[in-house]
C-alpha cells in the first residue's frame, strides 16, 4: 500500500485545513483502506515508510552561496519508524555562533519545505517550476535554519501513524537527539522552534517535551532558548469565541485591518452557537476521548468555518477571494520543482513530495487532537526563562489575531497581571509602523499589520526583522518612542 500518493497531496499551503471527517475520508478513500486509519488511531497498526539513504546530501540549488545539508534522521524506534526529512541552510552571517531555528508547518499534514519556498527560505520557485530566485528576506540571514517535514507521512518524510501531540513530541525529540548526535556543533548554539498554524499544537508539545527531558538530564541536552508561534491554533476554547467578531468587523474596532466578510445575520447566528461550541471544547479538554473531541471539532467547525467558506473569501487572507480549490493558493510550481529528477538527486530523495497529506490530517481528526489545549504547557517554560513569541497577521480569519491575543491575555503565569497591564506599542521597521507589540518579561504578543495567515509570505521584510530581533532578545528596540497605541 502506498504511503503517499498524488491524490492525497492536494495543492495547498503551510496552513491549517478545516475539513469535516467525511470530506477527508472522500479525499483519501481512493488510496487507503479507511479501516486502517481507525486501527492506527486505536494503536493497532502503523504503516512503514520507504527505505531512505543513510548519508546526507549537500545541495547547491536554491542558494549556492551558503552551505546546505539535507537528509533523513530516524524519529522513533522499531522497523516501522518514520524517518524525518530536513533541509538545513547555514547562516549567511556567522554560522558557527548564530542560533539554530527549526521551522514547522501546520495542517496537520503540511510540509515545511513548502514554507521554505513560499515563505522564509533562501529562494523562491519561479512560475515555470524549473528554476528559482534568491529570497533577500530568507530567515537564514542571521541564523542557521532547518525546515523539518513532520509528522510521519508529510512531505518527503516516511511512514504513517502519528496522530496526536504525544506522538509528535516523542518523535521530534528522537529526531533531535539524532540530529545533535550527527551535528554536535549545534549543541552549544541557542535553539529556537518556530511554527505556524496547526504548529500552535506542535510547538508547545515539542518544546515542553524538550524542557522536561532537559530538566531530568535525559539524553543529549537540547539548548532550547525560545519558541514562536505564528497564527497558530493553541487554545481552541478561547480562539473559537472570536470567529464571529473577526468575520463581522474584521477586528477593526480592536485596531485590526481586515474587511468585514459577513453581515449581522451570520454574526448573530454564530454568536448564538458560541456557548454550545464552548461546552463541547470544554468536554474535550476535561475528557479527551476521540469521540468527545471529534464531536467538538465537527460541531464547531460546522458553525464557524462553513459559513465563511460559503462567502468565497480566502480564510487565510480576508482581503481576497479563494481562487484555487479548497485551500485557495496555487503552489503547483513548488511541487513540480521538488519532484523533478534533478532536484530530487540534489536532495538525496527518491519518494514523491506533496504539499499536504490529507491522510495525516484525517488521523489527527479521528484521534480528537484538534480541539485539545496546548497553551497550558507554556507557563513552565516561561518560568524557566525560555523566550516566547506569539505573533499573528491581522487579516487572517482561520487563526485570527483576536483569538490569539485573547488567549495570551488569559494565560495563567507568574507575570499575567504585568502582561495584561502592558501597553500595545507601535513596532516599527525602517521608521514605519508594521505591528503592535505587547511584552512582559520573556512573553511577547505581536499583531502584524496587513498580513494574512502566512506572515513571512505577506510581510517578508517585517517578519525577518521580527525573527532577528527575537533571537537577539531585542524586540523592544523597534518600539516607536512614545509609541503607545491608545
C-alpha positions, 0 to 999 in steps of 0.5 A: 500500500502506498504511503503517499500518493498524488491524490492525497497531496492536494495543492495547498499551503503551510496552513491549517485545513478545516475539513469535516471527517467525511470530506477527508475520508472522500479525499483519501478513500481512493488510496487507503483502506479507511479501516486502517486509519481507525486501527492506527488511531486505536494503536493497532497498526502503523504503516512503514515508510520507504527505505531512505539513504543513510548519508546526507546530501549537500545541495547547491540549488536554491542558494549556492552561496551558503552551505546546505545539508539535507537528509533523513534522521530516524524519529522513533524506534522499531522497523516501522519508524518514520524517518524525518526529512530536513533541509538545513541552510547555514547562516549567511552571517556567522554560522558557527555562533548564530542560533539554530531555528527549526521551522514547522508547518501546520495542517496537520499534514503540511510540509515545511519545505513548502514554507521554505519556498513560499515563505522564509527560505533562501529562494523562491520557485519561479512560475515555470517550476524549473528554476528559482530566485534568491529570497533577500528576506530568507530567515537564514540571514542571521541564523542557521535554519532547518525546515523539518517535514513532520509528522510521519507521512508529510512531505518527503518524510516516511511512514504513517501513524502519528496522530496526536501531540504525544506522538509528535513530541516523542518523535521530534525529540528522537529526531533531535537527539539524532540530529545533535548526535550527527551535528554536535556543533549545534549543541552549544548554539541557542535553539529556537522552534518556530511554527505556524498554524496547526504548529500552535499544537506542535510547538508547545508539545515539542518544546515542553517535551524538550524542557522536561527531558532537559530538566531530568538530564535525559539524553543529549541536552537540547539548548532550547532558548525560545519558541514562536508561534505564528497564527497558530491554533493553541487554545481552541476554547478561547480562539473559537469565541472570536470567529464571529467578531473577526468575520463581522468587523474584521477586528477593526474596532480592536485596531485590526485591518481586515474587511468585514466578510459577513453581515449581522445575520451570520454574526448573530447566528454564530454568536448564538452557537458560541456557548454550545461550541464552548461546552463541547471544547470544554468536554474535550479538554476535561475528557479527551476521548476521540469521540468527545473531541471529534464531536467538538471539532465537527460541531464547531467547525460546522458553525464557524468555518462553513459559513465563511467558506460559503462567502468565497473569501480566502480564510487565510487572507480576508482581503481576497477571494479563494481562487484555487480549490479548497485551500485557495493558493496555487503552489503547483510550481513548488511541487513540480520543482521538488519532484523533478529528477534533478532536484530530487538527486540534489536532495538525496530523495527518491519518494514523491513530495506533496504539499499536504497529506490529507491522510495525516490530517484525517488521523489527527481528526479521528484521534480528537487532537484538534480541539485539545489545549496546548497553551497550558504547557507554556507557563513552565517554560516561561518560568524557566526563562525560555523566550516566547513569541506569539505573533499573528497577521491581522487579516487572517480569519482561520487563526485570527489575531483576536483569538490569539491575543485573547488567549495570551491575555488569559494565560495563567503565569507568574507575570499575567497581571504585568502582561495584561497591564502592558501597553500595545506599542507601535513596532516599527521597521525602517521608521514605519509602523508594521505591528503592535507589540505587547511584552512582559518579561520573556512573553511577547504578543505581536499583531502584524499589520496587513498580513494574512495567515502566512506572515513571512509570505505577506510581510517578508521584510517585517517578519525577518526583522521580527525573527532577528530581533527575537533571537537577539532578545531585542524586540523592544528596540523597534518600539516607536518612542512614545509609541503607545497605541491608545 
